């Protein structure tokens, strides 16, 4: 049986959203203590990581992460308490959504063709008569 997966984004406003990519970046920053290491771990450019983080830091009244400039000891990045709370809240919501999707879509999932089991059956296409 195929297990449904869910990927979603939460829009707080037109200019403020959080989704799997931004959450993964925050988690990687929390693990590595570095924006550049986090970006490398996610196979994204430093610039892409910086733009995502900057977007998050400007989307909320409080920053999600703080950056320190390089120097003798090198730079770094760390999540703020608000940033850690944002990650926890997103992951809790994600777990709830996945649980609900699996329950709600169980009968539909039984009909899905698993990867590697050949192509999906061809569907007849109805054509409208021109007139």
N, C-alpha and C positions, 0 to 999 in steps of 0.2 A: 504494500500500500504506500502511496505517496504521502508524505507529511507536508502539509502546507507551511510555507515560511512567509513571514510578513516583513516588509520594509516600509517604514513610514516616516513622515516628517511632521513636525508640529509647527504650525504658523501662529505666532503670537500677534503679528501684524504683517503688512506688506514688506516691511524691512527687517523683520525679526523672525527667524526660523531656526529650528534645530532638527537635525536628522542623523542618520547613521554615520555619515562621513565626519561631521563636526564632533559627534560624541566620541567616535574612534580616535580622532585627533586629541581631544581632551584627555581621554584615557591614556594615550601614548605619552602625552606630556607628563601626566601624573606618574607613569612608570619610569620614564627616562630622565625627567628633570631638565629636558632640553627640547626646544622647538625643532631644531635641525635634526636631532636624533629621532624625534617623533615622526617628522615628515619622512625621513629615510625608512623608518620601520613600516610606514604605510605606502611606500613606493610613490611618494609625491614630491614635487619640488619644494624647496624651502619657501620659495615665493608663494606657492599655492597654500602651503600650511600657514604662512604669515597672513595672507589675505583672509583665510577662513577664521583664524584666531582674531584678527583685527575686526572682522565683521561681527563676531560674537561679542567682543569687548565693547563695541559701539551699539549693540542691539539692546543691551540691558542697562539699567541704571547703575549696576555694580559690575565691575570687571569679572570675567570668568577665570582669567589667568594673569599673572604678572611676569614680565620679562626683565631680566637684568642684563646690562650690557657686558660685553666681553672685557677682558683685561687680564691681569696677572693670573687670576684663578679661572678665567673663562666666564662666559655668560651662562645664562640658565633660564629656565621657565618653571613656574609652579602654578598649580591651580589654587585659586582662592577658595575659601569656605563656600562661597556662593557657587563657584564652578563645580566643586565636588558635589554639592547638593543638586545641581542641575543634572549631572551625569547619573546620580543615584535615582532621581525622579524619572528621568527618561528611561533608564533600564527597568525600573519597576513597571512603568506603563507598557513598555515593550513586552515584558513577560506576561502581563495581563492580556494584552492584545493577541499574542501568540497562542496563549491558552484558549481564549475565546474563539480564535480562528480555527484551531484544531477541532474544538467541540462543534462549532456551528457548521463547519464545512466537511465533517467526517464522511458523510455519505457522498458528497461530491468528490472528495479526494480518492475514494475507492474506484472511481471511474477514470481517474487521470492515468495516463500511460507514463510509467517511470522512465527516467533517462536511460538510454542504452537498450531499451526494449523495442527498438525499431521506430520508424516514422509514425506519426499520428495518422489515423485513417483519413483518406481524402474525403472532403465534404462536397456535396453537390452544391453548385452555385446557381441560385435562381436568377434568371435574367428577366428584367422587365421588358415588356413589349414596347417597342417604339411607336409612338403614335402621335 
